[in-house]
Amino acid sequence: MSDLPQRDPNESDPFEEIVAAETDRDPDLAVIEAGSRTLRTHGGPAQDDAPARPADPAVDQALREVETELATRWGETKLEPSVARISALMDVLGEPQRSYPSIHITGTNGKTSTARMIEALLGAFELRTGRYTSPHVQSVTERISLDGTPVSAERFIETYRDIKPYIEMVDSSQEYRLSFFEVLTGMAYAAFADAPVDVAVVEVGMGGSWDATNVIDADVAVITPIDLDHTDRLGGTPAEIAREKAGIVKQGSTVVLAQQPVDAAQVLLKKAVEVDATVAREGLEFGVVSRQVAVGGQLLTLRGLGGEYDEVYLPLHGAYQAHNAAVALAAVEAFFGVGSQRPEPLDADTVRKAFASVSSPGRLEVVRHSPTVVLDAAHNPAGGRATAEAVSEAFDFSRLIGVVGASADKNVRGLLEAFEPIFAEVVVTQNSSHRAMDADELAAIAVEIFGEERVQVEPRLPDALEAAITLAEEEGEYAGAGVLVTGSVITVGEARLLLGKG
């Protein structure tokens, strides 16, 4: 049975009312807009799940104490590639990660959005979910979610305190202490077991085979598009990076592959053969049949492992998000055995309701109007190209001002080159992270790409936002100029707070 509200036959159809009201618009566009608006109503508003600081001062202080303790450990960019420490922690905790099935996600771009879509689909089919993603946009508590909602600060603190004695036990027995990411991974797996969840959706931190998350034996492995990122640790070609990421594909599992570079696909398919994994490939076993721009997102027809699902409204912009949706759908179908154990597809109305509820903070997220300010966490050239294409498609900006704050260890030149065609001017800045590239250093690269007259330097992010908004407003209230803040998840998270979100 459909979970969508049933309409009284004597009542007017809201879809038809919206179409009728759009008599001065292109008829096809009116239908698309009506579809998106009614589907959004059915799915409910997307939730803002990037929490702010706790309102209770005592809880806030306790959370800060946990964050301070976590900050004494190796950060996420300092690695000793091994699962020995996390395996030792899982052992003393009683192997919590083996108490529930899981879906494991790796790739270069699109992991978090895909994880959110998978979580929404599983939840719509009444499964209790745990989701572990990284990095966070505003609060470390975002990384561990139960039933689609980040754990409360109180639960985060309690989980840390519960496993802290075991963390210290492992620290004392290993050459190196558990890292920040390893401790968070242990917390997530323990929280999921304690809930308990029906299924865990787990995003790798970096790579695959030696990533801390890779102590699970996932029934479904998902590999989003692979491109060049973290080349100093993962390899300098897509094939080398794919070799590391293929480590999450386990014996007898199903691997869901997004579209990949040829050399990466060859490595991934070889690994699947070695471990007797079933393969589902985008463009062959599943994919995007069609997509149309709609208000606030897009209207899709997806081909899954069990058939086609039409009129799927996704409240996210960009072709890449449509492809993420196809991958997420195939992953959930594989989890339920569609196409293998069961011939029938998933209930289409439930799929539509799930996708209509998806949110992804900091991914082409509009946080202000007049002028429109959009946030996007693109931080590598491939992500930048996808975002630039999506902005051009989804927003009719007459002039776009960029605000860019990037990390020093990224391919910043490639990122800026991706945005050069769509930015009229760029304001370069830096976030508060120790990894942030110095604003003057970033400006020197930007001047080579944009020319000196198109680059403005504002080292403080609040000043950069104000400068960009002022530049956008120069065209006048109705001119259609906008601002895109990008370059780093940290930059986007800090801008989000400054602009009143969370």
DRENSEVO-697789 format. One record per residue (C-alpha): residue in three letters; y, z, x. Coordinates in steps of 0.5 Angstrom, whole numbers, plus 500, padded with zeros to 3 digits. Example, Ala and Ser with C-alpha at 12.3 -4.5 7.8 and 13.67 -1.06 7.14 Angstrom:
residues 2
ala491516525
ser498514527
This chain:
residues 502
met500500500
ser507499502
asp511505504
leu518501502
pro521503496
gln519500490
arg524497485
asp525497478
pro524490475
asn530492470
glu534493476
ser538488480
asp535486487
pro540488493
phe538482497
glu540477492
glu547481491
ile548481498
val547473498
ala551472492
ala557476495
glu557471501
thr559465497
asp564463503
arg559463508
asp554459511
pro548459506
asp543460511
leu547465515
ala548469508
val540470507
ile539472515
glu545477514
ala542480507
gly535480510
ser538485516
arg542489511
thr536490506
leu531491512
arg535496515
thr536500509
his528500508
gly527503515
gly533508515
pro538509520
ala536508527
gln537515530
asp541517536
asp536520540
ala540522547
pro541529546
ala548533548
arg548540551
pro545545547
ala550549543
asp547556544
pro550558551
ala544562552
val540556551
asp544552555
gln544557561
ala537557561
leu536549561
arg541549567
glu537554571
val531549570
glu535543572
thr537547578
glu530549580
leu528542579
ala534539583
thr531543589
arg525538589
trp524531592
gly528526587
glu526520584
thr528515590
lys524520595
leu516518595
glu510520598
pro505515595
ser500519593
val497522586
ala494528590
arg499533588
ile499531581
ser492530580
ala491538583
leu496540578
met492537572
asp486540575
val489547575
leu492546568
gly485544565
glu486536565
pro491536559
gln492528560
arg485527558
ser485530551
tyr489524547
pro488517548
ser494513551
ile498507552
his501506559
ile507501561
thr509498567
gly513492569
thr520491572
asn525491566
gly524493558
lys519498559
thr523504555
ser525499550
thr518497549
ala515504549
arg520506544
met518500539
ile510502541
glu512509539
ala515507532
leu509503530
leu504508532
gly509513528
ala509509522
phe502509522
glu502516521
leu500518528
arg503524532
thr506521538
gly508523545
arg513519549
tyr514520556
thr520515559
ser525515565
pro530515567
his534519562
val541517559
gln544523558
ser539529558
val533530562
thr530533555
glu530525553
arg524524557
ile519528553
ser519526546
leu514528540
asp514524534
gly520520536
thr524525537
pro526528544
val523535545
ser528541544
ala532544550
glu528551548
arg521547548
phe523544554
ile524550558
glu518554555
thr514548557
tyr517549564
arg516556564
asp509556562
ile506551568
lys511554573
pro506559576
tyr501553576
ile506548580
glu507554585
met500554586
val499547587
asp506547592
ser503552596
ser496548597
gln499541599
glu503538605
tyr509537600
arg511540594
leu511537587
ser517532586
phe522532581
phe518526577
glu511530578
val513536575
leu516532569
thr510528569
gly506535569
met510538563
ala510532559
tyr502531559
ala502539558
ala507538552
phe503533549
ala496537549
asp500543546
ala503539540
pro497536540
val499529539
asp494523537
val496518542
ala501518548
val506513550
val507513558
glu512509562
val511509569
gly516512574
met515506579
gly510502581
gly503503578
ser497505582
trp500511586
asp505513580
ala505520578
thr503518571
asn497514573
val492520572
ile491518565
asp485513563
ala489509558
asp486505553
val491500553
ala495498559
val502494558
ile505490563
thr512488562
pro516482566
ile515483573
asp521481578
leu524483584
asp526491584
his525497589
thr522491594
asp523496600
arg517500596
leu513495592
gly514489596
gly518483597
thr515478592
pro513478585
ala505478587
glu506484591
ile509488586
ala504486581
arg499488586
glu502495585
lys503495578
ala496492576
gly494499578
ile494502571
val489497569
lys483501568
gln475500567
gly474497560
ser481497558
thr485492554
val491489558
val497486554
leu501482559
ala508479557
gln510473560
gln510473568
pro511469574
val505465576
asp504469582
ala504475579
ala500473573
gln495471578
val494478581
leu494481574
leu489477571
lys484478578
lys485485577
ala483485569
val477481571
glu475486577
val475492572
asp472488566
ala479489562
thr480485556
val487481556
ala492479551
arg497474554
glu504473551
gly505465549
leu497465548
glu494471544
phe501473541
gly508472542
val515470538
val514465533
ser521465531
arg528469532
gln535468528
val541472530
ala542477524
val548483523
gly546488528
gly540485531
gln535479529
leu530477524
leu523475527
thr517472526
leu512475531
arg505472532
gly500478533
leu493479535
gly491479528
gly496474525
glu503473523
tyr508478521
asp514475518
glu521477516
val521483522
tyr528486522
leu529489529
pro536492530
leu537490537
his540484541
gly537479545
ala531474546
tyr528479551
gln528485546
ala524480541
his519479547
asn519486548
ala517487540
ala512482541
val509486547
ala509492543
leu506489537
ala500487541
ala499493544
val499497538
glu494492535
ala490493541
phe490500540
phe487500533
gly482494535
val485488531
gly482482534
ser476485536
gln473491532
arg477489526
pro479482524
glu485484519
pro492485521
leu496491521
asp500492514
ala506488515
asp510492511
thr509498515
val510494521
arg517492518
lys519499517
ala517501524
phe521496527
ala527497523
ser528504525
val528502533
ser533505537
ser534504544
pro540508547
gly544505552
arg541498551
leu546493548
glu549499544
val556499541
val559505542
arg566503540
his570498536
ser577496537
pro576494542
thr568493542
val565497547
val558496549
leu553499554
asp547496557
ala543499563
ala542493566
his541495574
asn538489577
pro539481577
ala533480572
gly536485567
gly543482568
arg541475566
ala538478560
thr544482558
ala549476559
glu545472555
ala544477550
val551478550
ser553471549
glu549470543
ala550477539
phe557478540
asp563473539
phe568476545
ser574471546
arg574475553
leu570480556
ile572486561
gly566489565
val566496568
val560496573
gly558502577
ala551501581
ser547504585
ala547503593
asp540501593
lys540496588
asn541488589
val548489587
arg550482589
gly545479585
leu547483579
leu554481579
glu552474580
ala549475573
phe555477570
glu560473573
pro560467568
ile561472562
phe566477565
ala574475565
glu575481569
val571486572
val573494573
val568497579
thr567504579
gln562509581
asn558514577
ser557522579
ser550520582
his549521590
arg546514589
ala552511587
met555505591
asp562507593
ala567503589
asp571500595
glu564497597
leu562495591
ala569492590
ala568488596
ile562485594
ala565483587
val571480590
glu567475594
ile564473587
phe569474582
gly576473586
glu581478588
glu585477582
arg579478577
val577485580
gln580492579
val578498583
glu578505579
pro573510583
arg573515577
leu569512571
pro574515566
asp580511569
ala575505569
leu574505562
glu581506560
ala583501565
ala578496561
ile580498554
thr587497556
leu585490559
ala581488553
glu587490548
glu592486552
glu590480547
gly592484541
glu588488535
tyr584482532
ala583477538
gly576479539
ala576482546
gly571487548
val568491554
leu561491557
val559498561
thr553496566
gly550497572
ser546503572
val543508567
ile547514570
thr553510569
val552508562
gly550515560
glu556518563
ala560513559
arg556514553
leu559522553
leu566520555
leu566515549
gly564521544
lys556519543
gly552525544
